[in-house]
Amino acid sequence: MLRWVIPLLILANGAAAAANLGVFGPTPASGPRDSAPLARQIHPERLSVRPIVASESVDVPVVGGPVSDPAVQSTPLAQ
């Protein structure tokens, strides 16, 4: 019943390999490359790390502080 699927997949695989090798002509991605992404790259030598001061922090959790009870309401299950 599905014997025709295997030859079809083999043909599709061959066509994809041929297209990848450039048999049908150059791919659109093989054209001139855009240099704008290279200009927008982040240079690690230009980055600086500084500590966060309290006035700049918004929702910084306090590590080791008391944990508040969650706002969850629960009732026992009826059996």
C-alpha positions in Angstrom: 0.0 0.0 0.0 2.7 2.5 0.9 5.4 1.1 -1.4 5.2 4.2 -3.6 6.3 6.4 -0.6 9.8 5.0 -0.5 10.7 5.8 -4.1 9.1 9.2 -3.8 11.2 10.0 -0.7 14.3 8.8 -2.5 13.5 11.1 -5.5 12.8 14.0 -3.1 16.1 13.4 -1.3 18.0 13.3 -4.6 16.3 16.5 -5.7 17.2 18.2 -2.4 20.8 17.0 -2.7 21.0 18.3 -6.3 19.6 21.6 -5.3 22.1 21.8 -2.4 25.0 21.2 -4.8 23.8 24.0 -7.1 22.5 21.8 -10.0 19.5 24.1 -10.5 21.5 27.3 -10.3 22.8 29.4 -7.5 20.7 29.8 -4.4 19.5 33.2 -3.3 21.7 33.0 -0.2 24.8 32.7 -2.4 24.5 36.3 -3.5 26.5 39.2 -2.1 26.5 39.2 1.7 25.1 42.0 3.8 27.7 43.6 6.0 25.3 45.4 8.3 24.9 42.5 10.8 28.7 42.4 11.2 28.7 46.1 12.0 26.0 45.6 14.7 28.0 42.9 16.6 28.8 43.5 20.2 32.5 43.8 20.9 33.4 42.2 24.3 36.3 44.5 24.8 33.9 47.5 24.8 31.7 46.0 27.6 32.1 46.9 31.2 30.7 45.3 34.3 29.6 47.3 37.3 27.7 46.5 40.4 24.0 47.4 40.7 23.2 50.1 43.3 20.0 50.0 45.3 18.4 52.9 43.5 18.7 51.0 40.1 17.3 47.7 41.4 13.6 47.1 41.1 12.7 43.5 41.9 15.9 42.1 43.2 15.1 39.3 45.7 16.8 39.3 49.1 18.7 36.0 49.4 18.4 34.4 52.8 15.5 36.7 53.8 12.3 35.4 55.4 9.9 33.6 53.0 6.3 34.9 53.1 3.4 32.5 53.0 2.0 32.0 49.4 -1.4 33.5 48.8 -3.1 30.1 48.1 -6.4 29.1 49.5 -6.9 25.4 50.2 -9.6 23.3 51.6 -9.6 19.6 52.5 -10.9 17.2 49.9 -14.3 15.6 50.5 -14.1 11.8 50.6 
